[in-house]
Amino acid sequence: MNVKECMNSRRSVRSYTDEIISDEVINELLVLGTKAATGSNGQPWGFVVIKDKEAIQAMSDEIKVKIHDSIEEYPYFRQYESWLTNPKFNVFNRANCIMVIYGDTSSHWYDKDCTLAAANIILAAQDMGIGTCWIGFAERYCNTPEFKAKYNVPANYDLVCTLSMGYMKMQMTPPERKAPTVFYNK
Ligand SMILES: Cc1cc2nc3c(=O)[nH]c(=O)nc-3n(C[C@H](O)[C@H](O)[C@H](O)COP(=O)(O)O)c2cc1C
């Protein structure tokens, strides 16, 4: 698949097979992530990969309760309130792998750099038949001191992106998009 085909076909994938993504493939994705451009060549990323389905389910359960119990702190998530109380809803789409991308805050451009790394990983995964979905629901949870301590993430690393990932059950239809908004000087 060439890059244009990859971009044109990529979708957020929320349905995965049970096939485990091997450590070799995960490593290849991480290395491709590090090919992204970075401000002043800072390369300020750090990654956590979790491949324990029970741990992922436990995280999902905790995230749902935490967001729901303090929904007034999360006005954006009000639109998803009914999902948070639905026992069938899994924040990570029942993926058996999640990847968390952190940026070293001592680097001025860390959030941009790590978002570009995430985009590389998302597109490379698409090329390998691996679907991904950026999981905004995990934003706060994966940035807590407790979570970071558990995975030995230094305190000065800030969460940028959490991805659920797994081999796709099916290739989805290409995304529909609004036409680009372009501003002109006339
Ligand atoms: C910053 C960000 C946060 C997102 N959070 C979630 C999420 O928590 N759960 C989810 O299912 N999808 C999430 N998505 C995926 C979007 O819903 C998806 O990208 C959008 O609907 C467009 O669909 P497409 O990616 O298939 O083109 C997120 C995407 C981004 C970029």
The ligand as an SDF file (V2000), in Angstrom:
LIG
                    3D

 31 33  0  0  0  0  0  0  0  0999 V2000
   -7.7440   13.4500   19.8960 C   0  0  0  0  0  0  0  0  0  0  0  0
   -8.6870   12.3260   19.5100 C   0  0  0  0  0  0  0  0  0  0  0  0
   -9.4210   11.6980   20.5050 C   0  0  0  0  0  0  0  0  0  0  0  0
  -10.2670   10.6240   20.1710 C   0  0  0  0  0  0  0  0  0  0  0  0
  -10.9050    9.9330   21.1670 N   0  0  0  0  0  0  0  0  0  0  0  0
  -11.6450    8.8530   20.8590 C   0  0  0  0  0  0  0  0  0  0  0  0
  -12.1840    8.0340   21.8950 C   0  0  0  0  0  0  0  0  0  0  0  0
  -11.9800    8.2460   23.1030 O   0  0  0  0  0  0  0  0  0  0  0  0
  -12.9290    6.9380   21.5230 N   0  0  0  0  0  0  0  0  0  0  0  0
  -13.1440    6.6170   20.2050 C   0  0  0  0  0  0  0  0  0  0  0  0
  -13.8140    5.6170   19.9460 O   0  0  0  0  0  0  0  0  0  0  0  0
  -12.6400    7.3790   19.1970 N   0  0  0  0  0  0  0  0  0  0  0  0
  -11.8760    8.4690   19.4970 C   0  0  0  0  0  0  0  0  0  0  0  0
  -11.2820    9.1990   18.4950 N   0  0  0  0  0  0  0  0  0  0  0  0
  -11.4980    8.8340   17.0800 C   0  0  0  0  0  0  0  0  0  0  0  0
  -12.4400    9.8160   16.3700 C   0  0  0  0  0  0  0  0  0  0  0  0
  -13.7480    9.5870   16.8240 O   0  0  0  0  0  0  0  0  0  0  0  0
  -12.3090    9.6170   14.8470 C   0  0  0  0  0  0  0  0  0  0  0  0
  -10.9870    9.9180   14.4430 O   0  0  0  0  0  0  0  0  0  0  0  0
  -13.2660   10.5350   14.0560 C   0  0  0  0  0  0  0  0  0  0  0  0
  -14.6060   10.2010   14.3250 O   0  0  0  0  0  0  0  0  0  0  0  0
  -13.0430   10.4130   12.5280 C   0  0  0  0  0  0  0  0  0  0  0  0
  -13.2010    9.0570   12.1130 O   0  0  0  0  0  0  0  0  0  0  0  0
  -12.0170    8.2860   11.3470 P   0  0  0  0  0  0  0  0  0  0  0  0
  -10.7910    8.3230   12.2600 O   0  0  0  0  0  0  0  0  0  0  0  0
  -12.5170    6.8850   11.1470 O   0  0  0  0  0  0  0  0  0  0  0  0
  -11.7360    8.9930   10.0710 O   0  0  0  0  0  0  0  0  0  0  0  0
  -10.4200   10.2430   18.8040 C   0  0  0  0  0  0  0  0  0  0  0  0
   -9.6670   10.8770   17.8150 C   0  0  0  0  0  0  0  0  0  0  0  0
   -8.7940   11.8860   18.1560 C   0  0  0  0  0  0  0  0  0  0  0  0
   -7.9270   12.5160   17.0780 C   0  0  0  0  0  0  0  0  0  0  0  0
  1  2  1  0
  2  3  1  0
  2 30  2  0
  3  4  2  0
  4  5  1  0
  4 28  1  0
  5  6  2  0
  6  7  1  0
  6 13  1  0
  7  8  2  0
  7  9  1  0
  9 10  1  0
 10 11  2  0
 10 12  1  0
 12 13  2  0
 13 14  1  0
 14 15  1  0
 14 28  1  0
 15 16  1  0
 16 17  1  0
 16 18  1  0
 18 19  1  0
 18 20  1  0
 20 21  1  0
 20 22  1  0
 22 23  1  0
 23 24  1  0
 24 25  2  0
 24 26  1  0
 24 27  1  0
 28 29  2  0
 29 30  1  0
 30 31  1  0
M  END
$$$$
